[in-house]
Amino acid sequence: MGKESNDRPFLEKFMLPPDDYEIFKFGGRSLKDEERGIKTMLKYFSSYFSEEQLKENMAKHNLQTMFDIVKRYFAKEYGYAGTEIELSNLYQNTINSYIYNDRVNPAFVHIDELFESTVMGFLLAMFKWSKDFDNLETYGECFTYVLFLMNDVCIFGEMQGEDANQALMDTINGDFQILQLAEDCYWTIVAFSLAHEIAHVYLAAIGRKYTERHPEKEEYDADMIAYHIVLKIIMEEKGANTVLEEYTYLAPMIYMDFFDLYYYTDRVLYKTVFYDWQHPMPIKRKNRLFAVADKDEYDFDTVDGNHLYSGFLDVYDEFKDQILMKMEKGKLDKILWTERRELMRRKTDNDQKRSDRI
């Protein structure tokens, strides 16, 4: 009896439910397999890379490095070092990045592994579709893959399997130009996402207050700060050690369009209307970003970037037209998970009601 009594405090301590910080900071798991990634790249792009070059690129261009660069520019542009902010990167079944800042524990930015794989896959498929638009086989494969990303991955949070990655790489088929475009735009989107989340901590640190009537203003402010950081990196990091390419300056707009397609697909397939009282619609956020890019203080060549975005918008519009038409004709019935989506919606509604009570 005495031993059982002595053990109870120990057990009670470790059987307590974790707090929100532990859930968000340490929740999830890692699905990354760098060795398999290298083998895949060598299979499709062996004429462009060696194994040693791929490993060097991974060591030079990675999430932590970009995080450090973004924080360096916060210190330079806003006098905010953000040294206490950490980086979190596991698979938590979400394509969203977020900041956790409870003012007690060290703040951290979470970039989900699902975010990484989905954004990169989206860019590869959309740029390939745009480039080979008149090729009916490529057209069909790219549309199918983007629909898979929007439905299975974005809505239901499922990581792409090896078969899906194989299908995408078969479609790209060693097209190095598309790989380069997607990779360059990906890193600009990552920089924007990291800067947006750090901006929330910065705004809190300087005492910026937002009313409950207009909470979306904080998102707009974070976007403006993040885009300023991105454009400054583009302008000032030119040369041999270029971090972000000039022609990717509209990549944050592509990121907003990515979310717009996600919400649009959800609405067409499941009649779900996006609503978040704190986050404005992607189209509104995108329009404000354009206003930033037009400022005279940002001086760099925009021609290639404009052409890239114009081609992207062609397939962005095409996807919307095709998914609506195919849905109306009943051609997408086999991919619908209506009951599962309804369960998700009920859970979200209940979570929101519980949050409102709190």
FINU-640996 format. One record per residue (C-alpha): x, y, z; residue in three letters. Coordinates in Angstrom, 2 decimals. Layout:
<rs>
r c1 = X, c2 = Y, c3 = Z, r = ALA
...
</rs>
This chain:
<rs>
r c1 = 0.00, c2 = 0.00, c3 = 0.00, r = MET
r c1 = 2.79, c2 = 2.39, c3 = 0.92, r = GLY
r c1 = 4.54, c2 = 1.98, c3 = -2.46, r = LYS
r c1 = 1.28, c2 = 2.55, c3 = -4.35, r = GLU
r c1 = 0.67, c2 = 5.75, c3 = -2.40, r = SER
r c1 = 4.18, c2 = 7.04, c3 = -3.10, r = ASN
r c1 = 3.83, c2 = 6.35, c3 = -6.83, r = ASP
r c1 = 0.49, c2 = 8.10, c3 = -7.29, r = ARG
r c1 = 1.80, c2 = 11.71, c3 = -7.51, r = PRO
r c1 = 4.31, c2 = 10.62, c3 = -10.14, r = PHE
r c1 = 1.61, c2 = 8.92, c3 = -12.21, r = LEU
r c1 = -0.84, c2 = 11.80, c3 = -11.81, r = GLU
r c1 = 1.77, c2 = 14.25, c3 = -13.02, r = LYS
r c1 = 2.36, c2 = 12.36, c3 = -16.24, r = PHE
r c1 = -1.26, c2 = 11.40, c3 = -16.85, r = MET
r c1 = -2.44, c2 = 15.00, c3 = -16.89, r = LEU
r c1 = -3.67, c2 = 16.11, c3 = -20.31, r = PRO
r c1 = -1.08, c2 = 18.25, c3 = -22.10, r = PRO
r c1 = -1.66, c2 = 21.98, c3 = -22.33, r = ASP
r c1 = -2.15, c2 = 23.77, c3 = -25.63, r = ASP
r c1 = 1.52, c2 = 24.67, c3 = -25.91, r = TYR
r c1 = 2.64, c2 = 21.04, c3 = -25.69, r = GLU
r c1 = -0.03, c2 = 19.95, c3 = -28.17, r = ILE
r c1 = 0.97, c2 = 22.50, c3 = -30.78, r = PHE
r c1 = 4.73, c2 = 22.49, c3 = -30.19, r = LYS
r c1 = 5.30, c2 = 18.77, c3 = -29.97, r = PHE
r c1 = 2.22, c2 = 17.35, c3 = -31.68, r = GLY
r c1 = 2.52, c2 = 15.56, c3 = -34.99, r = GLY
r c1 = 5.24, c2 = 13.45, c3 = -36.52, r = ARG
r c1 = 7.82, c2 = 13.65, c3 = -39.28, r = SER
r c1 = 7.27, c2 = 11.91, c3 = -42.60, r = LEU
r c1 = 10.32, c2 = 13.33, c3 = -44.35, r = LYS
r c1 = 12.62, c2 = 10.89, c3 = -46.09, r = ASP
r c1 = 15.56, c2 = 12.81, c3 = -47.52, r = GLU
r c1 = 17.23, c2 = 9.74, c3 = -48.95, r = GLU
r c1 = 14.14, c2 = 8.82, c3 = -50.92, r = ARG
r c1 = 13.84, c2 = 12.42, c3 = -52.08, r = GLY
r c1 = 17.39, c2 = 12.36, c3 = -53.40, r = ILE
r c1 = 16.76, c2 = 9.07, c3 = -55.22, r = LYS
r c1 = 13.63, c2 = 10.53, c3 = -56.83, r = THR
r c1 = 15.50, c2 = 13.61, c3 = -58.01, r = MET
r c1 = 18.30, c2 = 11.52, c3 = -59.44, r = LEU
r c1 = 15.78, c2 = 9.33, c3 = -61.25, r = LYS
r c1 = 14.20, c2 = 12.27, c3 = -63.07, r = TYR
r c1 = 16.96, c2 = 14.89, c3 = -63.13, r = PHE
r c1 = 20.24, c2 = 12.96, c3 = -63.13, r = SER
r c1 = 21.49, c2 = 14.98, c3 = -66.10, r = SER
r c1 = 21.27, c2 = 18.15, c3 = -64.00, r = TYR
r c1 = 22.34, c2 = 17.02, c3 = -60.52, r = PHE
r c1 = 24.72, c2 = 14.65, c3 = -58.81, r = SER
r c1 = 23.98, c2 = 13.20, c3 = -55.39, r = GLU
r c1 = 26.62, c2 = 15.46, c3 = -53.87, r = GLU
r c1 = 25.08, c2 = 18.56, c3 = -55.45, r = GLN
r c1 = 21.64, c2 = 17.65, c3 = -54.16, r = LEU
r c1 = 22.96, c2 = 17.23, c3 = -50.63, r = LYS
r c1 = 24.79, c2 = 20.55, c3 = -50.87, r = GLU
r c1 = 21.62, c2 = 22.26, c3 = -52.06, r = ASN
r c1 = 19.62, c2 = 20.77, c3 = -49.20, r = MET
r c1 = 22.19, c2 = 21.99, c3 = -46.70, r = ALA
r c1 = 22.17, c2 = 25.49, c3 = -48.23, r = LYS
r c1 = 18.46, c2 = 25.89, c3 = -48.95, r = HIS
r c1 = 16.27, c2 = 24.70, c3 = -46.11, r = ASN
r c1 = 13.54, c2 = 25.93, c3 = -43.82, r = LEU
r c1 = 15.82, c2 = 26.84, c3 = -40.91, r = GLN
r c1 = 18.13, c2 = 28.86, c3 = -43.15, r = THR
r c1 = 15.21, c2 = 30.83, c3 = -44.58, r = MET
r c1 = 13.85, c2 = 31.36, c3 = -41.06, r = PHE
r c1 = 17.19, c2 = 32.84, c3 = -39.99, r = ASP
r c1 = 17.30, c2 = 35.12, c3 = -43.05, r = ILE
r c1 = 13.79, c2 = 36.41, c3 = -42.41, r = VAL
r c1 = 14.61, c2 = 37.14, c3 = -38.75, r = LYS
r c1 = 17.78, c2 = 38.94, c3 = -39.85, r = ARG
r c1 = 15.68, c2 = 41.21, c3 = -42.06, r = TYR
r c1 = 13.23, c2 = 41.88, c3 = -39.25, r = PHE
r c1 = 16.14, c2 = 43.14, c3 = -37.17, r = ALA
r c1 = 17.39, c2 = 45.23, c3 = -40.09, r = LYS
r c1 = 14.06, c2 = 46.73, c3 = -41.19, r = GLU
r c1 = 12.13, c2 = 46.96, c3 = -37.92, r = TYR
r c1 = 14.72, c2 = 46.70, c3 = -35.19, r = GLY
r c1 = 13.10, c2 = 43.50, c3 = -33.98, r = TYR
r c1 = 15.43, c2 = 40.54, c3 = -33.54, r = ALA
r c1 = 12.84, c2 = 37.95, c3 = -32.59, r = GLY
r c1 = 15.58, c2 = 35.78, c3 = -31.12, r = THR
r c1 = 13.11, c2 = 34.07, c3 = -28.79, r = GLU
r c1 = 10.97, c2 = 32.79, c3 = -31.68, r = ILE
r c1 = 11.60, c2 = 29.16, c3 = -32.56, r = GLU
r c1 = 10.74, c2 = 27.09, c3 = -35.62, r = LEU
r c1 = 8.46, c2 = 24.05, c3 = -35.57, r = SER
r c1 = 8.18, c2 = 21.70, c3 = -38.54, r = ASN
r c1 = 6.23, c2 = 18.46, c3 = -38.19, r = LEU
r c1 = 3.25, c2 = 16.88, c3 = -39.92, r = TYR
r c1 = 0.11, c2 = 18.05, c3 = -38.12, r = GLN
r c1 = -2.32, c2 = 17.46, c3 = -41.00, r = ASN
r c1 = -2.64, c2 = 21.11, c3 = -41.96, r = THR
r c1 = -1.58, c2 = 23.18, c3 = -44.95, r = ILE
r c1 = -1.65, c2 = 26.34, c3 = -42.84, r = ASN
r c1 = 1.31, c2 = 27.95, c3 = -41.14, r = SER
r c1 = 0.68, c2 = 29.51, c3 = -37.74, r = TYR
r c1 = 2.30, c2 = 31.34, c3 = -34.83, r = ILE
r c1 = 1.92, c2 = 30.27, c3 = -31.22, r = TYR
r c1 = 2.51, c2 = 33.14, c3 = -28.84, r = ASN
r c1 = 1.02, c2 = 32.82, c3 = -25.36, r = ASP
r c1 = 3.47, c2 = 35.38, c3 = -23.87, r = ARG
r c1 = 4.66, c2 = 32.73, c3 = -21.37, r = VAL
r c1 = 6.38, c2 = 29.98, c3 = -23.36, r = ASN
r c1 = 8.84, c2 = 30.68, c3 = -26.18, r = PRO
r c1 = 6.86, c2 = 31.67, c3 = -29.27, r = ALA
r c1 = 7.20, c2 = 29.42, c3 = -32.29, r = PHE
r c1 = 6.27, c2 = 29.46, c3 = -35.96, r = VAL
r c1 = 4.89, c2 = 26.22, c3 = -37.32, r = HIS
r c1 = 5.38, c2 = 25.34, c3 = -40.98, r = ILE
r c1 = 3.74, c2 = 21.97, c3 = -41.54, r = ASP
r c1 = 5.38, c2 = 19.25, c3 = -43.60, r = GLU
r c1 = 2.06, c2 = 19.09, c3 = -45.44, r = LEU
r c1 = 2.43, c2 = 22.78, c3 = -46.30, r = PHE
r c1 = 5.88, c2 = 22.11, c3 = -47.77, r = GLU
r c1 = 4.93, c2 = 19.15, c3 = -49.95, r = SER
r c1 = 1.58, c2 = 20.60, c3 = -51.04, r = THR
r c1 = 2.80, c2 = 24.05, c3 = -52.07, r = VAL
r c1 = 5.71, c2 = 22.57, c3 = -54.01, r = MET
r c1 = 3.48, c2 = 20.02, c3 = -55.73, r = GLY
r c1 = 0.93, c2 = 22.72, c3 = -56.55, r = PHE
r c1 = 3.54, c2 = 24.95, c3 = -58.17, r = LEU
r c1 = 5.01, c2 = 22.09, c3 = -60.20, r = LEU
r c1 = 1.61, c2 = 21.05, c3 = -61.55, r = ALA
r c1 = 0.34, c2 = 24.57, c3 = -62.26, r = MET
r c1 = 3.49, c2 = 25.73, c3 = -64.04, r = PHE
r c1 = 3.71, c2 = 22.53, c3 = -66.10, r = LYS
r c1 = 0.04, c2 = 22.90, c3 = -67.02, r = TRP
r c1 = 0.61, c2 = 26.51, c3 = -68.05, r = SER
r c1 = 3.67, c2 = 25.65, c3 = -70.14, r = LYS
r c1 = 2.12, c2 = 22.68, c3 = -71.98, r = ASP
r c1 = -1.48, c2 = 23.86, c3 = -71.99, r = PHE
r c1 = -2.15, c2 = 22.60, c3 = -75.54, r = ASP
r c1 = -0.91, c2 = 19.10, c3 = -74.74, r = ASN
r c1 = -4.14, c2 = 17.26, c3 = -73.84, r = LEU
r c1 = -2.36, c2 = 14.51, c3 = -71.90, r = GLU
r c1 = -0.42, c2 = 16.99, c3 = -69.77, r = THR
r c1 = -3.55, c2 = 19.12, c3 = -69.38, r = TYR
r c1 = -5.51, c2 = 16.17, c3 = -67.99, r = GLY
r c1 = -2.74, c2 = 14.96, c3 = -65.70, r = GLU
r c1 = -2.13, c2 = 18.41, c3 = -64.21, r = CYS
r c1 = -5.83, c2 = 19.11, c3 = -63.68, r = PHE
r c1 = -6.27, c2 = 15.73, c3 = -61.97, r = THR
r c1 = -3.28, c2 = 16.29, c3 = -59.70, r = TYR
r c1 = -4.35, c2 = 19.80, c3 = -58.66, r = VAL
r c1 = -7.85, c2 = 18.48, c3 = -57.94, r = LEU
r c1 = -6.28, c2 = 15.72, c3 = -55.83, r = PHE
r c1 = -4.31, c2 = 18.34, c3 = -53.90, r = LEU
r c1 = -7.36, c2 = 20.50, c3 = -53.31, r = MET
r c1 = -9.64, c2 = 17.63, c3 = -52.27, r = ASN
r c1 = -7.63, c2 = 14.89, c3 = -50.59, r = ASP
r c1 = -4.76, c2 = 16.99, c3 = -49.29, r = VAL
r c1 = -6.04, c2 = 20.50, c3 = -48.53, r = CYS
r c1 = -9.59, c2 = 19.67, c3 = -47.38, r = ILE
r c1 = -8.86, c2 = 16.40, c3 = -45.59, r = PHE
r c1 = -5.23, c2 = 16.99, c3 = -44.58, r = GLY
r c1 = -3.79, c2 = 13.79, c3 = -46.00, r = GLU
r c1 = -0.13, c2 = 13.69, c3 = -47.00, r = MET
r c1 = 0.49, c2 = 12.73, c3 = -50.61, r = GLN
r c1 = 1.48, c2 = 9.10, c3 = -50.97, r = GLY
r c1 = 4.40, c2 = 7.77, c3 = -52.97, r = GLU
r c1 = 2.08, c2 = 6.88, c3 = -55.86, r = ASP
r c1 = 0.84, c2 = 10.49, c3 = -56.09, r = ALA
r c1 = 4.39, c2 = 11.84, c3 = -56.05, r = ASN
r c1 = 5.34, c2 = 9.34, c3 = -58.74, r = GLN
r c1 = 2.44, c2 = 10.49, c3 = -60.93, r = ALA
r c1 = 3.47, c2 = 14.12, c3 = -60.54, r = LEU
r c1 = 7.11, c2 = 13.44, c3 = -61.38, r = MET
r c1 = 6.09, c2 = 11.38, c3 = -64.41, r = ASP
r c1 = 4.12, c2 = 14.40, c3 = -65.61, r = THR
r c1 = 7.05, c2 = 16.76, c3 = -65.05, r = ILE
r c1 = 9.22, c2 = 14.16, c3 = -66.80, r = ASN
r c1 = 12.60, c2 = 15.77, c3 = -66.25, r = GLY
r c1 = 11.46, c2 = 19.30, c3 = -67.18, r = ASP
r c1 = 14.21, c2 = 21.22, c3 = -65.38, r = PHE
r c1 = 12.72, c2 = 24.62, c3 = -66.21, r = GLN
r c1 = 9.51, c2 = 23.77, c3 = -64.37, r = ILE
r c1 = 11.45, c2 = 22.40, c3 = -61.43, r = LEU
r c1 = 13.46, c2 = 25.63, c3 = -61.22, r = GLN
r c1 = 10.38, c2 = 27.87, c3 = -61.47, r = LEU
r c1 = 8.54, c2 = 25.91, c3 = -58.81, r = ALA
r c1 = 11.49, c2 = 25.77, c3 = -56.44, r = GLU
r c1 = 12.25, c2 = 29.49, c3 = -56.72, r = ASP
r c1 = 8.61, c2 = 30.49, c3 = -56.16, r = CYS
r c1 = 8.34, c2 = 28.00, c3 = -53.31, r = TYR
r c1 = 11.13, c2 = 29.66, c3 = -51.34, r = TRP
r c1 = 9.58, c2 = 33.09, c3 = -51.82, r = THR
r c1 = 6.28, c2 = 31.75, c3 = -50.50, r = ILE
r c1 = 8.07, c2 = 30.17, c3 = -47.54, r = VAL
r c1 = 9.80, c2 = 33.48, c3 = -46.77, r = ALA
r c1 = 6.47, c2 = 35.30, c3 = -46.96, r = PHE
r c1 = 4.76, c2 = 32.76, c3 = -44.68, r = SER
r c1 = 7.53, c2 = 32.89, c3 = -42.09, r = LEU
r c1 = 7.62, c2 = 36.69, c3 = -42.16, r = ALA
r c1 = 3.83, c2 = 36.88, c3 = -41.86, r = HIS
r c1 = 3.84, c2 = 34.78, c3 = -38.70, r = GLU
r c1 = 6.80, c2 = 36.60, c3 = -37.15, r = ILE
r c1 = 5.01, c2 = 39.87, c3 = -37.93, r = ALA
r c1 = 2.22, c2 = 38.85, c3 = -35.53, r = HIS
r c1 = 4.74, c2 = 38.55, c3 = -32.68, r = VAL
r c1 = 6.35, c2 = 41.84, c3 = -33.69, r = TYR
r c1 = 2.99, c2 = 43.64, c3 = -33.73, r = LEU
r c1 = 2.25, c2 = 42.31, c3 = -30.24, r = ALA
r c1 = 5.73, c2 = 43.31, c3 = -29.06, r = ALA
r c1 = 5.25, c2 = 46.94, c3 = -30.10, r = ILE
r c1 = 1.84, c2 = 47.04, c3 = -28.43, r = GLY
r c1 = -0.30, c2 = 47.26, c3 = -31.56, r = ARG
r c1 = -3.95, c2 = 46.81, c3 = -30.55, r = LYS
r c1 = -6.82, c2 = 45.59, c3 = -32.71, r = TYR
r c1 = -10.50, c2 = 45.86, c3 = -31.97, r = THR
r c1 = -12.85, c2 = 42.90, c3 = -31.99, r = GLU
r c1 = -14.89, c2 = 44.67, c3 = -34.66, r = ARG
r c1 = -12.00, c2 = 44.63, c3 = -37.13, r = HIS
r c1 = -9.65, c2 = 41.75, c3 = -36.22, r = PRO
r c1 = -8.82, c2 = 41.27, c3 = -39.90, r = GLU
r c1 = -6.68, c2 = 44.41, c3 = -39.79, r = LYS
r c1 = -3.97, c2 = 42.46, c3 = -38.00, r = GLU
r c1 = -3.81, c2 = 40.02, c3 = -40.92, r = GLU
r c1 = -3.51, c2 = 42.87, c3 = -43.39, r = TYR
r c1 = -0.74, c2 = 44.47, c3 = -41.32, r = ASP
r c1 = 1.13, c2 = 41.15, c3 = -41.05, r = ALA
r c1 = 0.83, c2 = 40.71, c3 = -44.82, r = ASP
r c1 = 2.20, c2 = 44.19, c3 = -45.50, r = MET
r c1 = 5.17, c2 = 43.65, c3 = -43.21, r = ILE
r c1 = 5.85, c2 = 40.18, c3 = -44.62, r = ALA
r c1 = 5.75, c2 = 41.38, c3 = -48.22, r = TYR
r c1 = 8.08, c2 = 44.27, c3 = -47.40, r = HIS
r c1 = 10.54, c2 = 41.76, c3 = -45.93, r = ILE
r c1 = 10.29, c2 = 39.56, c3 = -49.04, r = VAL
r c1 = 10.80, c2 = 42.44, c3 = -51.47, r = LEU
r c1 = 13.78, c2 = 43.71, c3 = -49.48, r = LYS
r c1 = 15.40, c2 = 40.27, c3 = -49.56, r = ILE
r c1 = 14.84, c2 = 40.13, c3 = -53.32, r = ILE
r c1 = 16.40, c2 = 43.56, c3 = -53.84, r = MET
r c1 = 19.37, c2 = 43.24, c3 = -51.51, r = GLU
r c1 = 20.45, c2 = 39.62, c3 = -51.82, r = GLU
r c1 = 21.33, c2 = 39.73, c3 = -55.52, r = LYS
r c1 = 24.46, c2 = 38.16, c3 = -56.93, r = GLY
r c1 = 26.10, c2 = 34.80, c3 = -56.51, r = ALA
r c1 = 24.35, c2 = 34.17, c3 = -53.21, r = ASN
r c1 = 20.88, c2 = 35.07, c3 = -54.45, r = THR
r c1 = 18.27, c2 = 33.88, c3 = -51.96, r = VAL
r c1 = 15.06, c2 = 34.93, c3 = -53.70, r = LEU
r c1 = 14.87, c2 = 35.56, c3 = -57.43, r = GLU
r c1 = 13.41, c2 = 38.81, c3 = -58.81, r = GLU
r c1 = 10.93, c2 = 37.07, c3 = -61.06, r = TYR
r c1 = 9.28, c2 = 35.41, c3 = -58.03, r = THR
r c1 = 8.09, c2 = 38.70, c3 = -56.57, r = TYR
r c1 = 4.45, c2 = 37.79, c3 = -57.25, r = LEU
r c1 = 4.73, c2 = 34.37, c3 = -55.59, r = ALA
r c1 = 2.84, c2 = 35.61, c3 = -52.49, r = PRO
r c1 = -0.09, c2 = 36.38, c3 = -54.79, r = MET
r c1 = 0.13, c2 = 32.82, c3 = -56.14, r = ILE
r c1 = 0.00, c2 = 31.67, c3 = -52.53, r = TYR
r c1 = -3.23, c2 = 33.61, c3 = -52.00, r = MET
r c1 = -4.61, c2 = 32.09, c3 = -55.21, r = ASP
r c1 = -3.69, c2 = 28.65, c3 = -53.88, r = PHE
r c1 = -5.94, c2 = 29.20, c3 = -50.88, r = PHE
r c1 = -8.63, c2 = 30.69, c3 = -53.07, r = ASP
r c1 = -8.67, c2 = 27.50, c3 = -55.17, r = LEU
r c1 = -8.80, c2 = 25.43, c3 = -51.98, r = TYR
r c1 = -11.86, c2 = 27.32, c3 = -50.69, r = TYR
r c1 = -13.45, c2 = 27.33, c3 = -54.15, r = TYR
r c1 = -13.02, c2 = 23.55, c3 = -54.50, r = THR
r c1 = -14.55, c2 = 23.00, c3 = -51.07, r = ASP
r c1 = -17.51, c2 = 25.16, c3 = -52.04, r = ARG
r c1 = -18.07, c2 = 23.41, c3 = -55.37, r = VAL
r c1 = -17.64, c2 = 19.85, c3 = -54.08, r = LEU
r c1 = -19.17, c2 = 20.10, c3 = -50.61, r = TYR
r c1 = -21.12, c2 = 23.39, c3 = -50.55, r = LYS
r c1 = -18.87, c2 = 24.59, c3 = -47.74, r = THR
r c1 = -18.51, c2 = 28.37, c3 = -47.53, r = VAL
r c1 = -15.25, c2 = 29.67, c3 = -46.11, r = PHE
r c1 = -15.66, c2 = 31.88, c3 = -43.07, r = TYR
r c1 = -13.05, c2 = 33.04, c3 = -40.62, r = ASP
r c1 = -13.82, c2 = 36.18, c3 = -38.68, r = TRP
r c1 = -10.11, c2 = 36.86, c3 = -38.19, r = GLN
r c1 = -8.87, c2 = 36.15, c3 = -41.71, r = HIS
r c1 = -10.12, c2 = 38.10, c3 = -44.74, r = PRO
r c1 = -10.70, c2 = 36.37, c3 = -48.06, r = MET
r c1 = -7.55, c2 = 35.63, c3 = -50.10, r = PRO
r c1 = -8.65, c2 = 37.93, c3 = -52.95, r = ILE
r c1 = -8.80, c2 = 40.89, c3 = -50.54, r = LYS
r c1 = -5.39, c2 = 40.07, c3 = -49.14, r = ARG
r c1 = -3.96, c2 = 39.71, c3 = -52.65, r = LYS
r c1 = -5.25, c2 = 43.11, c3 = -53.76, r = ASN
r c1 = -3.52, c2 = 44.78, c3 = -50.83, r = ARG
r c1 = -0.28, c2 = 43.02, c3 = -51.68, r = LEU
r c1 = -0.45, c2 = 44.46, c3 = -55.19, r = PHE
r c1 = -0.67, c2 = 47.93, c3 = -53.65, r = ALA
r c1 = 2.59, c2 = 47.26, c3 = -51.79, r = VAL
r c1 = 4.43, c2 = 46.02, c3 = -54.87, r = ALA
r c1 = 3.48, c2 = 49.20, c3 = -56.75, r = ASP
r c1 = 5.38, c2 = 51.45, c3 = -54.34, r = LYS
r c1 = 8.37, c2 = 53.32, c3 = -55.79, r = ASP
r c1 = 10.70, c2 = 52.13, c3 = -53.03, r = GLU
r c1 = 10.81, c2 = 48.66, c3 = -54.57, r = TYR
r c1 = 12.96, c2 = 48.78, c3 = -57.68, r = ASP
r c1 = 13.69, c2 = 45.61, c3 = -59.63, r = PHE
r c1 = 12.87, c2 = 43.96, c3 = -62.94, r = ASP
r c1 = 9.26, c2 = 42.75, c3 = -62.94, r = THR
r c1 = 8.80, c2 = 41.66, c3 = -66.57, r = VAL
r c1 = 9.55, c2 = 37.95, c3 = -66.15, r = ASP
r c1 = 7.53, c2 = 37.82, c3 = -62.95, r = GLY
r c1 = 4.53, c2 = 39.38, c3 = -64.66, r = ASN
r c1 = 4.71, c2 = 36.86, c3 = -67.51, r = HIS
r c1 = 4.96, c2 = 33.96, c3 = -65.08, r = LEU
r c1 = 1.95, c2 = 35.14, c3 = -63.10, r = TYR
r c1 = -0.08, c2 = 35.77, c3 = -66.24, r = SER
r c1 = 0.46, c2 = 32.18, c3 = -67.36, r = GLY
r c1 = -0.40, c2 = 30.92, c3 = -63.91, r = PHE
r c1 = -3.68, c2 = 32.84, c3 = -63.93, r = LEU
r c1 = -4.67, c2 = 31.18, c3 = -67.20, r = ASP
r c1 = -4.68, c2 = 27.73, c3 = -65.61, r = VAL
r c1 = -6.03, c2 = 29.10, c3 = -62.32, r = TYR
r c1 = -9.13, c2 = 30.24, c3 = -64.21, r = ASP
r c1 = -9.21, c2 = 27.02, c3 = -66.23, r = GLU
r c1 = -9.24, c2 = 24.90, c3 = -63.09, r = PHE
r c1 = -12.22, c2 = 26.82, c3 = -61.73, r = LYS
r c1 = -14.14, c2 = 26.44, c3 = -64.98, r = ASP
r c1 = -13.39, c2 = 22.74, c3 = -65.32, r = GLN
r c1 = -14.18, c2 = 21.69, c3 = -61.77, r = ILE
r c1 = -17.51, c2 = 23.51, c3 = -61.84, r = LEU
r c1 = -18.46, c2 = 22.01, c3 = -65.20, r = MET
r c1 = -17.42, c2 = 18.48, c3 = -64.21, r = LYS
r c1 = -19.27, c2 = 18.73, c3 = -60.91, r = MET
r c1 = -22.47, c2 = 19.85, c3 = -62.61, r = GLU
r c1 = -22.22, c2 = 16.88, c3 = -65.01, r = LYS
r c1 = -21.68, c2 = 14.41, c3 = -62.18, r = GLY
r c1 = -18.17, c2 = 13.50, c3 = -63.31, r = LYS
r c1 = -16.64, c2 = 14.06, c3 = -59.86, r = LEU
r c1 = -19.04, c2 = 11.93, c3 = -57.82, r = ASP
r c1 = -16.44, c2 = 9.18, c3 = -57.31, r = LYS
r c1 = -13.99, c2 = 11.48, c3 = -55.53, r = ILE
r c1 = -16.53, c2 = 13.00, c3 = -53.13, r = LEU
r c1 = -16.28, c2 = 12.16, c3 = -49.44, r = TRP
r c1 = -19.49, c2 = 13.92, c3 = -48.46, r = THR
r c1 = -20.18, c2 = 12.15, c3 = -45.15, r = GLU
r c1 = -16.61, c2 = 12.60, c3 = -43.97, r = ARG
r c1 = -16.72, c2 = 16.28, c3 = -44.91, r = ARG
r c1 = -19.96, c2 = 16.72, c3 = -42.97, r = GLU
r c1 = -18.40, c2 = 15.17, c3 = -39.87, r = LEU
r c1 = -15.47, c2 = 17.57, c3 = -40.20, r = MET
r c1 = -17.84, c2 = 20.50, c3 = -40.54, r = ARG
r c1 = -19.77, c2 = 19.52, c3 = -37.40, r = ARG
r c1 = -16.56, c2 = 19.17, c3 = -35.43, r = LYS
r c1 = -15.40, c2 = 22.60, c3 = -36.63, r = THR
r c1 = -18.74, c2 = 24.15, c3 = -35.66, r = ASP
r c1 = -18.59, c2 = 22.55, c3 = -32.20, r = ASN
r c1 = -15.01, c2 = 23.68, c3 = -31.69, r = ASP
r c1 = -16.00, c2 = 27.21, c3 = -32.66, r = GLN
r c1 = -18.95, c2 = 27.23, c3 = -30.25, r = LYS
r c1 = -16.71, c2 = 25.94, c3 = -27.46, r = ARG
r c1 = -14.14, c2 = 28.62, c3 = -28.27, r = SER
r c1 = -16.84, c2 = 31.30, c3 = -28.20, r = ASP
r c1 = -17.95, c2 = 30.18, c3 = -24.75, r = ARG
r c1 = -14.39, c2 = 30.34, c3 = -23.49, r = ILE
</rs>
